């Protein structure tokens, strides 16, 4: 059984970040049947200010929040 954790979401974000922005939603990360998009969304909100090399910001809302992911400019 797969258990989604903050560490798993963080690793996904760091591994996915690129020089070009990527737009994603929680349900894109929660593709495993045991992972809840709601839990992923909570982790994304928590990690928004926690990531050093990756920028993560809420980009837009419709039915669900879209997040903009990229490499931080340092």
C-alpha positions, 0 to 999 in steps of 0.5 A: 500500500502506498502512503503519501507523505510530505516528503514524497510530494517534495521529492516529486516537485524537486524532480519535476522542476525545470527552467521552464515553468510547469503548471500542475494540479494536485490530482496530477501528483495524486495519480496513485489510487491510494493518494488523495488530491486533497492531501496533496493540495495540503502538502503543496500549500505547506511546501510553498514557502519551504522549498529553497531551489524550487519556486511554487506558487498558486497560479489560478483557480477554477475547479481546482487550484493550478500551481506554477512550478519552476526553478528558483532564481537565486 
